[in-house]
Amino acid sequence: MERCVELRVLDILPALAATLLTTLPVTQDGVFKCPHLVFFSDREMWLAQVSKHLIDGLLHVYFLLTADIRSLVALLLSLENWVRTNELRVVHSGLPVRQACQGSTSGNLDLYCPGDVGQQQEVLQEIALKQKQACKYAKVERVEKKRRSTQQVGPVAKRRERKAVYDNSESLPVPADHFLGVLRHVEASEGLKWSSEVSLKGAVEVDGTSLGKFYVSKTCNRFAPQVAALTRKLQRAGKPLPKAFVVHFQVLGARERGQPPVLFVPEPSLTVPGSRPPTESLEAINQSGLLTLVSKPEATVIFSDGNVAWQSAAKKMRLKNAAVNHQNKQWTKHVPRHLGKARSVSRLAGTQCIDRSWLGLKTFIGNKVSRKSGRGQNACESNLVRQLVHQYMYRQSKGPCSPAEFLLHLGSSFRAMQD
């Protein structure tokens, strides 16, 4: 029985025929002559049969005239060697070129034996199985690619990108990172300088707030003294030690009504998870030196929110003070007449002005900036948050101004630092 393989020649006929028409001579009966391509003994018959279907399809594949003749020759020569080795002959499918091109799904050569019907069905089933496996592998590859892309833009990667924009010490090569870092440094330096030179008088509101918290382990070197003191306290009370401790990032402030606030970042406070955030301590108030900025004690009244530490510090410095009690929902109250002898002092106690400053500060810093830097034993509070607090002070000290005026102030600050 003669071994016969049907080659779906029409899948490659458009490119082949278009190239042959432009490069090879044609006889009177329309048969191509190519001395370099010798397929088998009945080459002329095959070319004659193929040439009948070329006229229909050559027009709509004319754009393939730029095909490389060398690559086609190499393809056909390899096909010739394969045919000679297997003693096969090529038989075209008999379909018009246009119909074959529309039905073709790929440009690969499809070879199968057209023996009996059973053999053809087996071959077709094998081809269908291969196509199904190829689709399955392609789907798995797409899913894997999507998973990798999702991991790259996950929450951790986004936090790292945001940290790279703000943190100069661990930043990635962001184009504007260095420029923004220089601006923050200049504004923070000027804000810190302004806070040490300003004077307070009249109605001065004092308060403290928390900018956030973060967790540290008991082996953290930065907070080792506080961890040791809190551990002894828990052991005396017979309470279990937590796996991690909570560090609260606090800010203290004093604001003369009608003027920008003066802010100070004290040492962070360490607490047990689940406990209430600590309030301002007398040690932190003395460390801040905010009450020493009062220039006219006789014409100044310190307004607080009921924290005993502020009242104790004011009495120690012989400053008049009046407090409201926020725990009892008391937001304002009228002060005694003897506290408001000076015309510049308001007789209405409260901390509404500095509370408004806390809202602006928290909006300025945002909740995307990490309050923690480092991990494990090297964990500590973020220096960036401290820098942003000083930057906020500088911008508030300039008051309401246009962008052009602010750039002029910033330029003068640059020149002052260079000098």
ABEGO torsion letter per residue (X at the ends): XBBBBBBBAAAAAAAAAAAAAAABBBBAAGBBBBAABBABAAAAAAAAAAAAAAAAAAAAAAAAAABBAAAAAAAAAAAAAAAAAAGBBBBBAGBBAAAAAAABABABBBBBBABBAAAAAAAAAAAAAAAAAAAAAAAAAAAAAAAAAAAAABAAAAAAAAAAAABAAABBBBAAAAAAAAAAAAAAAAAAAAAAABBBBEBBBBBBBBAEBBBBBAABAAAAAAAAAAAAAAAAAGBBBBABBBBBBBBBBBBBBGBBBBBBBBBBBBBBBGBBBBBBBAAAAAAAGAAAABABAAABBBBBAGBAAAAAAAAAAGBBBBBBBAAAGBABBBBBAAAAABAABBABBEAAAAAAAAAAAAAAAEAABBABBEBEAABBBBAAAAAAAAAAAAAAAAEBBBAAAAAAAAAAAAAAAAX
